[in-house]
């Protein structure tokens, strides 16, 4: 295996993130993707938290350590990276909710939208007649809940950076891991954080995942080698394992093994092996559109269902055909949104930041 030219892009992690985003789509619309078993698909968010910590540390550790950027500027960069697609998802989701919500309850959606503009959770329930959006932190586009906790982790990382030694990071990860283990053993799942009543567990999940990612970066030697089989295996294996049914008696063991062993192991291996040029381009594409897939899939598929009345299909062949079309539509919308909306807006906002900061303080916003 030959060592590739070093880059600030971790293509294998990009591919892993992009393919894992597909599992999130399938998990949130499990009634449409009935041929697949996705009961534990929510654990993809924990993978995202770990990769976020790793990639952000790789992009900003040196700048924060040298003082070339401070906590305030770092948080501006993070908001520039996250907000445009977050806003688009919220706006599109609002349309879908209004179309489903009785006119007498539109004021609830308006209240949720005003809070969402500030990236704040909604304090009140917004419940259409089918009851599907009750008490989500972000009822207009419920995957947004993880952004709230990621931003909280970003604030803690930037503000407390000087105190985050390897020992402190390891202690935080260990305590969080213990809390998650107790939750899994007691409840059988850590599928929490997206609702107000369980928001405390969202803090524990992001504390474990994000700071584990930072710790993995600190401990990683930085050497990367070229291996298509390993890179493709890492990117494909994690999503594929969620397509296999897990016996109820094994849910606890499965969850703990994913969170405590496989996620950190895959991130470590993915950061160590890169694909060849052609595969790398595919992986980078899926990494680029992964955030758009995550932020737009719920409102896009929601509007698609309202427009077409699409539902579960009677045969396996029809299900696979419809599911493939749905995934293709989501990927295309995410790619168009990234190319013609998100990227131009971020470049415009970055010019405003660049005008007030030295050139060395800018850095690229990581794709996470």
MIRO-206851 format. One record per residue (C-alpha): x, y, z; residue in three letters. Coordinates in pm, 1 decimal. Each point is the difference from the previous one (the first is absolute). Layout:
% MIRO-206851
fido c1 = X	c2 = Y	c3 = Z	lumlo = ALA
...
END
This chain:
% MIRO-206851
fido c1 = 0.0	c2 = 0.0	c3 = 0.0	lumlo = UNK
fido c1 = 134.5	c2 = 340.6	c3 = -96.7	lumlo = UNK
fido c1 = -37.1	c2 = 311.1	c3 = 204.8	lumlo = UNK
fido c1 = -214.7	c2 = 260.5	c3 = -178.6	lumlo = UNK
fido c1 = 68.1	c2 = 368.4	c3 = -14.6	lumlo = UNK
fido c1 = -113.9	c2 = 156.9	c3 = 326.9	lumlo = UNK
fido c1 = -320.1	c2 = 201.0	c3 = -8.9	lumlo = UNK
fido c1 = -233.5	c2 = 167.2	c3 = 245.9	lumlo = UNK
fido c1 = -274.9	c2 = -218.4	c3 = -150.7	lumlo = UNK
fido c1 = -63.3	c2 = -341.5	c3 = 149.7	lumlo = UNK
fido c1 = -166.4	c2 = -160.4	c3 = -301.5	lumlo = UNK
fido c1 = -79.1	c2 = -330.4	c3 = 169.0	lumlo = UNK
fido c1 = -177.8	c2 = 181.1	c3 = 282.9	lumlo = UNK
fido c1 = -185.4	c2 = 206.0	c3 = -260.7	lumlo = UNK
fido c1 = -118.9	c2 = -315.6	c3 = -171.1	lumlo = UNK
fido c1 = -99.3	c2 = -153.6	c3 = 332.2	lumlo = UNK
fido c1 = -194.9	c2 = 311.8	c3 = 95.4	lumlo = UNK
fido c1 = -178.4	c2 = 16.3	c3 = -334.8	lumlo = UNK
fido c1 = -106.6	c2 = -364.8	c3 = -0.5	lumlo = UNK
fido c1 = -101.8	c2 = 19.6	c3 = 366.1	lumlo = UNK
fido c1 = -222.9	c2 = 297.0	c3 = -84.6	lumlo = UNK
fido c1 = -197.5	c2 = -236.5	c3 = -224.8	lumlo = UNK
fido c1 = -71.4	c2 = -217.1	c3 = 302.9	lumlo = UNK
fido c1 = -141.2	c2 = 304.2	c3 = 180.3	lumlo = UNK
fido c1 = -238.7	c2 = 55.1	c3 = -292.1	lumlo = UNK
fido c1 = -109.0	c2 = -363.2	c3 = 7.5	lumlo = UNK
fido c1 = -37.3	c2 = 1.7	c3 = 377.8	lumlo = UNK
fido c1 = -219.1	c2 = 310.5	c3 = 9.4	lumlo = UNK
fido c1 = -224.3	c2 = -141.5	c3 = -273.8	lumlo = UNK
fido c1 = 8.6	c2 = -363.2	c3 = 102.8	lumlo = UNK
fido c1 = -356.5	c2 = -54.3	c3 = -123.0	lumlo = UNK
fido c1 = 119.1	c2 = 70.2	c3 = -355.1	lumlo = UNK
fido c1 = 316.4	c2 = -207.7	c3 = 40.3	lumlo = UNK
fido c1 = -174.6	c2 = -304.6	c3 = 143.5	lumlo = UNK
fido c1 = 227.2	c2 = -259.0	c3 = -167.0	lumlo = UNK
fido c1 = 277.4	c2 = 117.5	c3 = 233.5	lumlo = UNK
fido c1 = 31.3	c2 = -30.6	c3 = 377.8	lumlo = UNK
fido c1 = 114.0	c2 = 330.4	c3 = 146.2	lumlo = UNK
fido c1 = -99.7	c2 = -7.3	c3 = 365.7	lumlo = UNK
fido c1 = 347.5	c2 = 113.2	c3 = 109.9	lumlo = UNK
fido c1 = 54.6	c2 = 248.9	c3 = -283.0	lumlo = UNK
fido c1 = -11.8	c2 = 289.9	c3 = 244.0	lumlo = UNK
fido c1 = 355.6	c2 = -91.9	c3 = 105.0	lumlo = UNK
fido c1 = 123.6	c2 = 164.4	c3 = -320.9	lumlo = UNK
fido c1 = -31.3	c2 = 332.5	c3 = 185.8	lumlo = UNK
fido c1 = 255.9	c2 = -124.1	c3 = 253.0	lumlo = UNK
fido c1 = 235.5	c2 = -73.8	c3 = -289.8	lumlo = UNK
fido c1 = -56.4	c2 = 353.3	c3 = -130.6	lumlo = UNK
fido c1 = 89.4	c2 = 146.2	c3 = 339.9	lumlo = UNK
fido c1 = 329.7	c2 = -193.1	c3 = 10.5	lumlo = UNK
fido c1 = 94.6	c2 = 92.3	c3 = -357.3	lumlo = UNK
fido c1 = -91.7	c2 = 361.9	c3 = 69.2	lumlo = UNK
fido c1 = 238.1	c2 = 14.1	c3 = 295.5	lumlo = UNK
fido c1 = 278.5	c2 = -162.1	c3 = -202.5	lumlo = UNK
fido c1 = -38.9	c2 = 219.5	c3 = -309.1	lumlo = UNK
fido c1 = -43.1	c2 = 323.9	c3 = 195.0	lumlo = UNK
fido c1 = 306.7	c2 = -78.1	c3 = 208.0	lumlo = UNK
fido c1 = 198.8	c2 = -71.4	c3 = -316.9	lumlo = UNK
fido c1 = -105.1	c2 = 334.7	c3 = -147.6	lumlo = UNK
fido c1 = 22.5	c2 = 228.2	c3 = 302.8	lumlo = UNK
fido c1 = 226.7	c2 = -146.1	c3 = 271.4	lumlo = UNK
fido c1 = 307.4	c2 = 172.3	c3 = -138.4	lumlo = UNK
fido c1 = -175.4	c2 = 335.1	c3 = -46.8	lumlo = UNK
fido c1 = -155.8	c2 = -2.7	c3 = 346.2	lumlo = UNK
fido c1 = 328.0	c2 = -108.9	c3 = 160.8	lumlo = UNK
fido c1 = 199.9	c2 = 273.0	c3 = -175.4	lumlo = UNK
fido c1 = -258.2	c2 = 267.8	c3 = 72.1	lumlo = UNK
fido c1 = -44.3	c2 = 83.1	c3 = -369.4	lumlo = UNK
fido c1 = -373.2	c2 = -38.6	c3 = 59.1	lumlo = UNK
fido c1 = -192.9	c2 = 40.4	c3 = 322.6	lumlo = UNK
fido c1 = -315.3	c2 = -161.4	c3 = 130.1	lumlo = UNK
fido c1 = -226.3	c2 = 270.7	c3 = -142.1	lumlo = UNK
fido c1 = 142.5	c2 = -25.6	c3 = -350.1	lumlo = UNK
fido c1 = -9.3	c2 = -380.0	c3 = 12.1	lumlo = UNK
fido c1 = -369.5	c2 = 8.3	c3 = 88.0	lumlo = UNK
fido c1 = -67.6	c2 = 244.2	c3 = -284.7	lumlo = UNK
fido c1 = 159.3	c2 = -247.1	c3 = -239.6	lumlo = UNK
fido c1 = -211.6	c2 = -282.3	c3 = 138.2	lumlo = UNK
fido c1 = -321.0	c2 = 201.5	c3 = -36.2	lumlo = UNK
fido c1 = 91.9	c2 = 91.5	c3 = -356.0	lumlo = UNK
fido c1 = 52.5	c2 = -367.9	c3 = -73.7	lumlo = UNK
fido c1 = -321.6	c2 = -121.7	c3 = 161.5	lumlo = UNK
fido c1 = -261.9	c2 = 272.3	c3 = -27.5	lumlo = UNK
fido c1 = -83.5	c2 = 34.4	c3 = -374.4	lumlo = UNK
fido c1 = -112.9	c2 = -359.1	c3 = -51.4	lumlo = UNK
fido c1 = -153.5	c2 = -4.9	c3 = 346.4	lumlo = UNK
fido c1 = -209.7	c2 = 302.4	c3 = -98.6	lumlo = UNK
fido c1 = -98.5	c2 = -155.5	c3 = -333.8	lumlo = UNK
fido c1 = -106.6	c2 = -320.1	c3 = 173.3	lumlo = UNK
fido c1 = -199.3	c2 = 194.9	c3 = 257.1	lumlo = UNK
fido c1 = -170.1	c2 = 214.2	c3 = -264.9	lumlo = UNK
fido c1 = -87.7	c2 = -301.9	c3 = -215.9	lumlo = UNK
fido c1 = -115.5	c2 = -194.2	c3 = 303.1	lumlo = UNK
fido c1 = -224.6	c2 = 290.0	c3 = 101.5	lumlo = UNK
fido c1 = -182.4	c2 = -23.8	c3 = -332.4	lumlo = UNK
fido c1 = -61.8	c2 = -369.5	c3 = 52.4	lumlo = UNK
fido c1 = -121.6	c2 = 48.7	c3 = 357.4	lumlo = UNK
fido c1 = -237.7	c2 = 281.7	c3 = -100.8	lumlo = UNK
fido c1 = -147.1	c2 = -218.7	c3 = -271.9	lumlo = UNK
fido c1 = -75.7	c2 = -269.0	c3 = 258.5	lumlo = UNK
fido c1 = -99.3	c2 = 223.4	c3 = 291.7	lumlo = UNK
fido c1 = -355.0	c2 = 132.2	c3 = 46.2	lumlo = UNK
fido c1 = -21.2	c2 = 378.0	c3 = -54.1	lumlo = UNK
fido c1 = -97.3	c2 = 50.0	c3 = 362.4	lumlo = UNK
fido c1 = 341.4	c2 = -134.8	c3 = 104.6	lumlo = UNK
fido c1 = 217.9	c2 = 196.6	c3 = -241.8	lumlo = UNK
fido c1 = 102.8	c2 = 230.3	c3 = 283.0	lumlo = UNK
fido c1 = 186.9	c2 = -296.5	c3 = 154.0	lumlo = UNK
fido c1 = 203.7	c2 = -43.0	c3 = -317.1	lumlo = UNK
fido c1 = 67.4	c2 = 375.7	c3 = -8.0	lumlo = UNK
fido c1 = 127.1	c2 = -13.8	c3 = 358.1	lumlo = UNK
fido c1 = 220.7	c2 = -298.8	c3 = -80.7	lumlo = UNK
fido c1 = 135.5	c2 = 177.9	c3 = -309.7	lumlo = UNK
fido c1 = 93.1	c2 = 314.3	c3 = 192.4	lumlo = UNK
fido c1 = 192.2	c2 = -210.8	c3 = 251.9	lumlo = UNK
fido c1 = 159.9	c2 = -205.7	c3 = -275.4	lumlo = UNK
fido c1 = 136.0	c2 = 311.5	c3 = -170.7	lumlo = UNK
fido c1 = 219.9	c2 = 41.5	c3 = 308.7	lumlo = UNK
fido c1 = 80.6	c2 = -374.1	c3 = -3.3	lumlo = UNK
fido c1 = -192.5	c2 = -33.5	c3 = 326.7	lumlo = UNK
fido c1 = -228.4	c2 = -295.0	c3 = 80.0	lumlo = UNK
fido c1 = -375.8	c2 = 39.2	c3 = 4.5	lumlo = UNK
fido c1 = -144.3	c2 = 7.3	c3 = 355.0	lumlo = UNK
fido c1 = -347.0	c2 = -106.9	c3 = -115.9	lumlo = UNK
fido c1 = -124.9	c2 = -307.3	c3 = -179.2	lumlo = UNK
fido c1 = -104.0	c2 = 29.2	c3 = -364.9	lumlo = UNK
fido c1 = -226.6	c2 = -293.5	c3 = -75.1	lumlo = UNK
fido c1 = -167.1	c2 = -55.2	c3 = -340.1	lumlo = UNK
fido c1 = -306.0	c2 = -226.6	c3 = -11.6	lumlo = UNK
fido c1 = 221.1	c2 = -308.2	c3 = -48.6	lumlo = UNK
fido c1 = 189.3	c2 = 83.9	c3 = 319.1	lumlo = UNK
fido c1 = 342.4	c2 = -50.6	c3 = -155.6	lumlo = UNK
fido c1 = 169.5	c2 = 320.5	c3 = 116.1	lumlo = UNK
fido c1 = -101.6	c2 = 17.3	c3 = 364.5	lumlo = UNK
fido c1 = 259.8	c2 = 147.1	c3 = 234.1	lumlo = UNK
fido c1 = 302.3	c2 = -9.8	c3 = -227.0	lumlo = UNK
fido c1 = 258.0	c2 = 263.8	c3 = 88.1	lumlo = UNK
fido c1 = -16.1	c2 = 108.6	c3 = -365.2	lumlo = UNK
fido c1 = -344.5	c2 = -102.4	c3 = -130.7	lumlo = UNK
fido c1 = 45.9	c2 = 179.2	c3 = -333.3	lumlo = UNK
fido c1 = 302.8	c2 = -214.2	c3 = -88.7	lumlo = UNK
fido c1 = 68.0	c2 = -241.1	c3 = 282.1	lumlo = UNK
fido c1 = 354.2	c2 = -115.5	c3 = -99.8	lumlo = UNK
fido c1 = 112.2	c2 = 352.2	c3 = 99.6	lumlo = UNK
fido c1 = 14.4	c2 = -112.7	c3 = 363.2	lumlo = UNK
fido c1 = 349.4	c2 = -140.8	c3 = -44.7	lumlo = UNK
fido c1 = 128.1	c2 = 337.7	c3 = -125.2	lumlo = UNK
fido c1 = -100.5	c2 = 160.7	c3 = 328.4	lumlo = UNK
fido c1 = 212.5	c2 = -243.4	c3 = 197.3	lumlo = UNK
fido c1 = 286.7	c2 = 15.7	c3 = -247.1	lumlo = UNK
fido c1 = 8.7	c2 = 378.2	c3 = 32.6	lumlo = UNK
fido c1 = 1.1	c2 = -34.5	c3 = 379.3	lumlo = UNK
fido c1 = 296.9	c2 = -235.7	c3 = -32.8	lumlo = UNK
fido c1 = 169.5	c2 = 248.3	c3 = -235.0	lumlo = UNK
fido c1 = -45.5	c2 = 277.8	c3 = 256.7	lumlo = UNK
fido c1 = 144.3	c2 = -217.5	c3 = 276.2	lumlo = UNK
fido c1 = 290.7	c2 = -104.3	c3 = -222.8	lumlo = UNK
fido c1 = 92.5	c2 = 355.1	c3 = -98.9	lumlo = UNK
fido c1 = -52.4	c2 = 168.7	c3 = 337.5	lumlo = UNK
fido c1 = 172.0	c2 = -273.5	c3 = 201.6	lumlo = UNK
fido c1 = 264.4	c2 = -86.0	c3 = -258.5	lumlo = UNK
fido c1 = 299.5	c2 = 91.6	c3 = 217.6	lumlo = UNK
fido c1 = -119.6	c2 = -239.5	c3 = 270.2	lumlo = UNK
fido c1 = -76.1	c2 = -293.9	c3 = -229.6	lumlo = UNK
fido c1 = 307.7	c2 = -211.7	c3 = 52.8	lumlo = UNK
fido c1 = -0.1	c2 = -365.0	c3 = -104.2	lumlo = UNK
fido c1 = -65.5	c2 = -94.6	c3 = 362.4	lumlo = UNK
fido c1 = -300.2	c2 = 233.8	c3 = 25.8	lumlo = UNK
fido c1 = -139.5	c2 = -121.9	c3 = -332.3	lumlo = UNK
fido c1 = 44.4	c2 = -364.6	c3 = 102.6	lumlo = UNK
fido c1 = -176.9	c2 = 67.7	c3 = 330.6	lumlo = UNK
fido c1 = -292.9	c2 = 171.2	c3 = -171.9	lumlo = UNK
fido c1 = -30.0	c2 = -285.1	c3 = -250.7	lumlo = UNK
fido c1 = 19.5	c2 = -264.6	c3 = 271.8	lumlo = UNK
fido c1 = -267.1	c2 = 163.7	c3 = 216.3	lumlo = UNK
fido c1 = -229.3	c2 = 47.6	c3 = -299.7	lumlo = UNK
fido c1 = 57.8	c2 = -358.0	c3 = -114.1	lumlo = UNK
fido c1 = -92.8	c2 = -126.4	c3 = 344.6	lumlo = UNK
fido c1 = -319.9	c2 = 207.0	c3 = -2.5	lumlo = UNK
fido c1 = -94.1	c2 = -133.3	c3 = -344.9	lumlo = UNK
fido c1 = 73.5	c2 = -356.9	c3 = 108.2	lumlo = UNK
fido c1 = -225.8	c2 = 33.5	c3 = 303.7	lumlo = UNK
fido c1 = -274.3	c2 = 144.6	c3 = -220.7	lumlo = UNK
fido c1 = 26.2	c2 = -284.5	c3 = -250.9	lumlo = UNK
fido c1 = -0.8	c2 = -266.2	c3 = 270.7	lumlo = UNK
fido c1 = -296.7	c2 = 161.0	c3 = 173.9	lumlo = UNK
fido c1 = -211.9	c2 = 100.1	c3 = -300.1	lumlo = UNK
fido c1 = 141.7	c2 = -214.3	c3 = -280.3	lumlo = UNK
fido c1 = 62.0	c2 = 305.0	c3 = -219.4	lumlo = UNK
fido c1 = 148.9	c2 = 349.4	c3 = -12.3	lumlo = UNK
fido c1 = -247.1	c2 = 119.9	c3 = -261.8	lumlo = UNK
fido c1 = -53.6	c2 = 329.5	c3 = 182.2	lumlo = UNK
fido c1 = 89.0	c2 = 367.3	c3 = -22.0	lumlo = UNK
fido c1 = -244.9	c2 = 107.2	c3 = -269.5	lumlo = UNK
fido c1 = -281.6	c2 = 77.4	c3 = 246.3	lumlo = UNK
fido c1 = -8.0	c2 = 246.2	c3 = 288.2	lumlo = UNK
fido c1 = -50.9	c2 = -270.0	c3 = 262.0	lumlo = UNK
fido c1 = 312.4	c2 = -189.8	c3 = -111.4	lumlo = UNK
fido c1 = 219.8	c2 = 294.1	c3 = -97.9	lumlo = UNK
fido c1 = 241.8	c2 = -71.9	c3 = 284.9	lumlo = UNK
fido c1 = 101.8	c2 = -322.7	c3 = -174.5	lumlo = UNK
fido c1 = 72.7	c2 = 197.7	c3 = -314.7	lumlo = UNK
fido c1 = 263.6	c2 = 186.8	c3 = 200.7	lumlo = UNK
fido c1 = 151.6	c2 = -329.0	c3 = 117.0	lumlo = UNK
fido c1 = 2.5	c2 = -143.7	c3 = -353.4	lumlo = UNK
fido c1 = 174.2	c2 = 300.5	c3 = -151.4	lumlo = UNK
fido c1 = 242.8	c2 = 31.6	c3 = 292.8	lumlo = UNK
fido c1 = 107.6	c2 = -358.3	c3 = -53.2	lumlo = UNK
fido c1 = 9.3	c2 = 9.6	c3 = -378.6	lumlo = UNK
fido c1 = 144.3	c2 = 343.0	c3 = -69.9	lumlo = UNK
fido c1 = 275.2	c2 = -9.3	c3 = 259.9	lumlo = UNK
fido c1 = 81.2	c2 = -360.7	c3 = -90.5	lumlo = UNK
fido c1 = 56.1	c2 = 128.5	c3 = -354.0	lumlo = UNK
fido c1 = 231.8	c2 = 273.9	c3 = 127.1	lumlo = UNK
fido c1 = 185.5	c2 = -255.1	c3 = 212.6	lumlo = UNK
fido c1 = 40.1	c2 = -237.8	c3 = -293.4	lumlo = UNK
fido c1 = 150.2	c2 = 282.3	c3 = -204.9	lumlo = UNK
fido c1 = 243.3	c2 = 86.0	c3 = 279.0	lumlo = UNK
fido c1 = 113.0	c2 = -362.3	c3 = 23.3	lumlo = UNK
fido c1 = 5.3	c2 = -67.1	c3 = -373.2	lumlo = UNK
fido c1 = 347.2	c2 = -8.5	c3 = -152.2	lumlo = UNK
fido c1 = -122.1	c2 = 176.0	c3 = -314.2	lumlo = UNK
fido c1 = 141.6	c2 = -255.5	c3 = -243.3	lumlo = UNK
fido c1 = -229.4	c2 = -100.7	c3 = -283.6	lumlo = UNK
fido c1 = 43.0	c2 = -277.2	c3 = -252.4	lumlo = UNK
fido c1 = -178.9	c2 = -84.8	c3 = -323.0	lumlo = UNK
fido c1 = -222.2	c2 = -308.1	c3 = -0.9	lumlo = UNK
fido c1 = -321.5	c2 = -19.9	c3 = -196.0	lumlo = UNK
fido c1 = -122.2	c2 = -322.3	c3 = 167.8	lumlo = UNK
fido c1 = 43.0	c2 = 142.1	c3 = 350.9	lumlo = UNK
fido c1 = -140.5	c2 = 343.7	c3 = -88.6	lumlo = UNK
fido c1 = -304.6	c2 = -148.3	c3 = -175.0	lumlo = UNK
fido c1 = -45.3	c2 = -252.5	c3 = 278.1	lumlo = UNK
fido c1 = -3.5	c2 = 270.7	c3 = 267.1	lumlo = UNK
fido c1 = -241.8	c2 = 219.5	c3 = -195.4	lumlo = UNK
fido c1 = -239.0	c2 = -285.8	c3 = -80.1	lumlo = UNK
fido c1 = 15.5	c2 = -227.1	c3 = 302.8	lumlo = UNK
fido c1 = -151.7	c2 = 235.2	c3 = 256.9	lumlo = UNK
fido c1 = -312.5	c2 = 83.3	c3 = -206.6	lumlo = UNK
fido c1 = -44.1	c2 = -361.1	c3 = -112.5	lumlo = UNK
fido c1 = -3.0	c2 = -138.5	c3 = 352.9	lumlo = UNK
fido c1 = -322.0	c2 = 189.3	c3 = 74.3	lumlo = UNK
fido c1 = -180.2	c2 = -181.3	c3 = -280.2	lumlo = UNK
fido c1 = 24.2	c2 = -330.2	c3 = 187.8	lumlo = UNK
fido c1 = -271.3	c2 = -77.7	c3 = 258.8	lumlo = UNK
fido c1 = 122.1	c2 = -21.9	c3 = 360.3	lumlo = UNK
fido c1 = -173.1	c2 = -231.5	c3 = 244.9	lumlo = UNK
fido c1 = -165.0	c2 = 180.1	c3 = 290.8	lumlo = UNK
fido c1 = 220.8	c2 = -185.0	c3 = 247.8	lumlo = UNK
fido c1 = 309.4	c2 = 142.3	c3 = -171.6	lumlo = UNK
fido c1 = -105.2	c2 = 367.6	c3 = -19.9	lumlo = UNK
fido c1 = 196.5	c2 = 101.4	c3 = 310.0	lumlo = UNK
fido c1 = 317.2	c2 = -178.0	c3 = -111.3	lumlo = UNK
fido c1 = -41.1	c2 = 131.3	c3 = -355.8	lumlo = UNK
fido c1 = -46.6	c2 = 360.3	c3 = 113.6	lumlo = UNK
fido c1 = 294.2	c2 = -4.8	c3 = 239.3	lumlo = UNK
fido c1 = 229.4	c2 = -166.2	c3 = -252.5	lumlo = UNK
fido c1 = -87.0	c2 = 262.2	c3 = -264.0	lumlo = UNK
fido c1 = 42.0	c2 = 299.1	c3 = 230.7	lumlo = UNK
fido c1 = 302.8	c2 = -112.6	c3 = 200.3	lumlo = UNK
fido c1 = 194.9	c2 = -211.6	c3 = -250.6	lumlo = UNK
fido c1 = -99.4	c2 = 21.2	c3 = -364.2	lumlo = UNK
fido c1 = -54.4	c2 = 375.6	c3 = -35.6	lumlo = UNK
fido c1 = 337.8	c2 = 104.4	c3 = 146.7	lumlo = UNK
fido c1 = 168.3	c2 = -288.9	c3 = -181.7	lumlo = UNK
fido c1 = -145.9	c2 = 93.6	c3 = -337.3	lumlo = UNK
fido c1 = 89.7	c2 = 366.9	c3 = 41.3	lumlo = UNK
fido c1 = 356.4	c2 = -96.5	c3 = 92.2	lumlo = UNK
fido c1 = 37.1	c2 = -235.9	c3 = -295.6	lumlo = UNK
fido c1 = -178.9	c2 = 240.2	c3 = -235.6	lumlo = UNK
fido c1 = 241.5	c2 = 276.1	c3 = 95.5	lumlo = UNK
fido c1 = 293.8	c2 = -231.6	c3 = -71.3	lumlo = UNK
fido c1 = -89.8	c2 = -125.9	c3 = -348.1	lumlo = UNK
fido c1 = -90.6	c2 = 196.8	c3 = -310.7	lumlo = UNK
fido c1 = -142.0	c2 = -128.5	c3 = -329.9	lumlo = UNK
fido c1 = 158.0	c2 = 50.3	c3 = -339.2	lumlo = UNK
fido c1 = -84.0	c2 = 306.6	c3 = -207.1	lumlo = UNK
fido c1 = -317.6	c2 = -123.6	c3 = -171.1	lumlo = UNK
fido c1 = -155.0	c2 = -146.1	c3 = 313.1	lumlo = UNK
fido c1 = 112.1	c2 = 306.0	c3 = 192.8	lumlo = UNK
fido c1 = -201.5	c2 = 225.6	c3 = -230.4	lumlo = UNK
fido c1 = -314.0	c2 = -206.6	c3 = 63.2	lumlo = UNK
fido c1 = 58.3	c2 = 4.2	c3 = 375.8	lumlo = UNK
fido c1 = 60.6	c2 = 375.1	c3 = 4.9	lumlo = UNK
fido c1 = -324.4	c2 = 54.0	c3 = -192.0	lumlo = UNK
fido c1 = -202.3	c2 = -197.7	c3 = 252.8	lumlo = UNK
fido c1 = 176.1	c2 = 178.2	c3 = 284.6	lumlo = UNK
fido c1 = -84.3	c2 = 333.9	c3 = -159.4	lumlo = UNK
fido c1 = -371.6	c2 = -78.9	c3 = -33.8	lumlo = UNK
fido c1 = -33.3	c2 = -185.9	c3 = 332.4	lumlo = UNK
fido c1 = -94.4	c2 = 309.7	c3 = 199.3	lumlo = UNK
fido c1 = -258.7	c2 = 97.0	c3 = -260.7	lumlo = UNK
fido c1 = -142.7	c2 = -353.0	c3 = 8.5	lumlo = UNK
fido c1 = -27.0	c2 = 18.6	c3 = 376.6	lumlo = UNK
fido c1 = -160.1	c2 = 344.5	c3 = 13.6	lumlo = UNK
fido c1 = -233.9	c2 = -27.8	c3 = -299.6	lumlo = UNK
fido c1 = -120.2	c2 = -360.1	c3 = -15.3	lumlo = UNK
fido c1 = -290.1	c2 = 35.7	c3 = 243.7	lumlo = UNK
fido c1 = -164.4	c2 = 306.9	c3 = -161.8	lumlo = UNK
fido c1 = 76.2	c2 = -119.6	c3 = -355.4	lumlo = UNK
fido c1 = -148.1	c2 = -347.0	c3 = 49.2	lumlo = UNK
fido c1 = -285.9	c2 = 149.8	c3 = 202.1	lumlo = UNK
fido c1 = -93.8	c2 = 228.7	c3 = -289.2	lumlo = UNK
fido c1 = 49.5	c2 = -286.6	c3 = -245.6	lumlo = UNK
fido c1 = -246.1	c2 = -211.4	c3 = 195.0	lumlo = UNK
fido c1 = -252.3	c2 = 282.1	c3 = 15.8	lumlo = UNK
fido c1 = 27.6	c2 = 56.5	c3 = -374.7	lumlo = UNK
fido c1 = -7.6	c2 = -362.9	c3 = -113.0	lumlo = UNK
fido c1 = -162.3	c2 = -189.7	c3 = 283.4	lumlo = UNK
fido c1 = 287.8	c2 = -246.2	c3 = -16.6	lumlo = UNK
fido c1 = -4.8	c2 = -271.8	c3 = 263.1	lumlo = UNK
fido c1 = 120.4	c2 = -354.7	c3 = 69.9	lumlo = UNK
fido c1 = 4.5	c2 = -218.3	c3 = -310.2	lumlo = UNK
fido c1 = -165.9	c2 = -342.4	c3 = -24.8	lumlo = UNK
fido c1 = 296.4	c2 = -189.5	c3 = -146.4	lumlo = UNK
fido c1 = 371.5	c2 = -13.0	c3 = 67.3	lumlo = UNK
fido c1 = 88.1	c2 = 102.4	c3 = -356.8	lumlo = UNK
fido c1 = -228.5	c2 = 304.0	c3 = 15.0	lumlo = UNK
fido c1 = 135.5	c2 = 95.1	c3 = 342.6	lumlo = UNK
fido c1 = 358.8	c2 = -14.5	c3 = -120.2	lumlo = UNK
fido c1 = -83.5	c2 = 207.9	c3 = -307.9	lumlo = UNK
fido c1 = -185.7	c2 = 267.0	c3 = 198.0	lumlo = UNK
fido c1 = 262.9	c2 = 6.2	c3 = 274.7	lumlo = UNK
fido c1 = 277.4	c2 = 45.8	c3 = -255.1	lumlo = UNK
fido c1 = -188.5	c2 = 289.3	c3 = -160.0	lumlo = UNK
fido c1 = -53.9	c2 = 164.3	c3 = 339.4	lumlo = UNK
fido c1 = 368.7	c2 = -23.1	c3 = 89.7	lumlo = UNK
fido c1 = 98.9	c2 = 130.6	c3 = -342.6	lumlo = UNK
fido c1 = -235.2	c2 = 297.7	c3 = 34.6	lumlo = UNK
fido c1 = 139.0	c2 = 83.9	c3 = 344.9	lumlo = UNK
fido c1 = 360.4	c2 = -22.0	c3 = -122.2	lumlo = UNK
fido c1 = -73.3	c2 = 217.1	c3 = -305.8	lumlo = UNK
fido c1 = -180.9	c2 = 262.3	c3 = 209.7	lumlo = UNK
fido c1 = 285.9	c2 = 0.3	c3 = 251.6	lumlo = UNK
fido c1 = 258.6	c2 = 36.3	c3 = -277.1	lumlo = UNK
fido c1 = -190.5	c2 = 285.9	c3 = -166.4	lumlo = UNK
fido c1 = -53.6	c2 = 168.4	c3 = 333.4	lumlo = UNK
fido c1 = 368.4	c2 = -24.0	c3 = 83.2	lumlo = UNK
fido c1 = 114.3	c2 = 121.2	c3 = -341.4	lumlo = UNK
fido c1 = -241.6	c2 = 284.4	c3 = -68.1	lumlo = UNK
fido c1 = -114.2	c2 = 109.6	c3 = 346.2	lumlo = UNK
fido c1 = 223.4	c2 = -105.7	c3 = 287.7	lumlo = UNK
fido c1 = 341.1	c2 = 53.0	c3 = -158.1	lumlo = UNK
fido c1 = -69.7	c2 = 348.2	c3 = -147.3	lumlo = UNK
fido c1 = -151.5	c2 = 122.6	c3 = 327.3	lumlo = UNK
fido c1 = 290.4	c2 = -133.6	c3 = 205.8	lumlo = UNK
fido c1 = 251.6	c2 = 160.2	c3 = -236.0	lumlo = UNK
fido c1 = -184.5	c2 = 330.7	c3 = 32.6	lumlo = UNK
fido c1 = -5.9	c2 = -23.1	c3 = 378.2	lumlo = UNK
fido c1 = 365.2	c2 = -105.3	c3 = 8.9	lumlo = UNK
fido c1 = 96.1	c2 = 311.2	c3 = -195.8	lumlo = UNK
fido c1 = -163.0	c2 = 206.7	c3 = 272.6	lumlo = UNK
fido c1 = 194.3	c2 = -186.1	c3 = 268.9	lumlo = UNK
fido c1 = 321.9	c2 = 17.0	c3 = -201.8	lumlo = UNK
fido c1 = -32.4	c2 = 376.0	c3 = -22.4	lumlo = UNK
fido c1 = 22.0	c2 = 27.6	c3 = 378.4	lumlo = UNK
fido c1 = 262.5	c2 = -267.3	c3 = 67.6	lumlo = UNK
fido c1 = 358.6	c2 = -66.0	c3 = -109.9	lumlo = UNK
fido c1 = 25.6	c2 = -244.5	c3 = -289.8	lumlo = UNK
fido c1 = 166.9	c2 = -260.6	c3 = 220.6	lumlo = UNK
fido c1 = -299.8	c2 = -6.2	c3 = 232.1	lumlo = UNK
fido c1 = -255.5	c2 = -125.8	c3 = -246.9	lumlo = UNK
fido c1 = 46.3	c2 = -367.0	c3 = -72.6	lumlo = UNK
fido c1 = -241.8	c2 = -220.6	c3 = -185.0	lumlo = UNK
fido c1 = -325.3	c2 = -109.7	c3 = 151.8	lumlo = UNK
fido c1 = 5.9	c2 = -378.7	c3 = 27.3	lumlo = UNK
fido c1 = -278.8	c2 = -189.5	c3 = -168.3	lumlo = UNK
fido c1 = -183.6	c2 = -151.2	c3 = 294.0	lumlo = UNK
END
